[in-house]
């Protein structure tokens, strides 16, 4: 029971912030209008200069040589210069000037939930806006694929219903374009996407970034990754073959542990199934937390195995500060020659 509760995103009916259509549009517009200034102040400057993508690293074009330092990649040894000077040298590389970035944005029903400062959906849109702002400069292009759930019949109250079918969901592709005006239009379209009841296939959403094959660039997957890793791990590994991959995991604190509030009615937003949980039971809360921790560890292991960089954002924390720390840590790791 604890494992099922941890794996499935549950939404308390009482106190849960539901979105009215008009309020959603106004809120999304207000959020997007503030995000550009907010991101500019805190994130601009972290990626200035030559770069091959959002994750700072070496490029593909040959540049000048410099003396070898411990930690340098020996595959970049410049043997002619080394033989001429009798001192080991490595060939520096210059990153491509034009970058193509693709976002895979999961807006299934499980994202329309939050008990912290924001809904998970808000953090997803904010992360997409930050990535867009960081990459849409100097002629770079950015596109997106957006997925939402499948429509399923609502279960009757008080009756046990069959599990909702898992399908690809509603997948929308937005072509990659350059320019801030086009990028803002893409963000508005993402923010206007409505979550649909039912479960969607996160693997199918990620796999859309593999078709058709594109030149090397950056792929960013933004989701709560509550779908089983067997569903999305292989498409993520396939994506990593050609691209730098960043996986942004959005988490709510109630998905990690339950508060002691007595009997808590919870409903799965993807299937509509209703459960009552006795949160006053300390053993149940302990099992829930252990199952949730095991689930998150499994997600992290799958991302590491796929070679993707992993950033976790929470609805009860400053997501922008977490992004700043992540980008700074990535730059520091690459400078020291370590791998992520």
Buried (B, 14 or more C-beta within 10 A) or exposed (E): EBBEBBBBBBBBEEEBEEBEEEEBBEBBEEBBEEBBEBBEEBBEEBBEEBBBBBBBBBBEEEEEBEEBEEEBEEEBBBEEBBEEEEEBBBBBBBBBEEBBBBBBBBBBBBBBBBBBEBBBBBBBBBBBBBBBBBBBBEEBBBBBBBBBBBEBEEBEEEEEBEEBEBBBBBBBEBEBBBEEEBBBEBBEEBBEBEBBBBBBBBBBBBBBBBEEEBEBBBBBBBBBBBBBBEBBBBBBBBBBEBBBBBBBBBBBBBBBBBEEEEEBEBBBBBBBBBBEBEBEEEEBBEBBBBBBEEBBEBBBEBBEEBBBBBBBBBBBBEBBEBBBEBBEEBBEBBEEEEEB
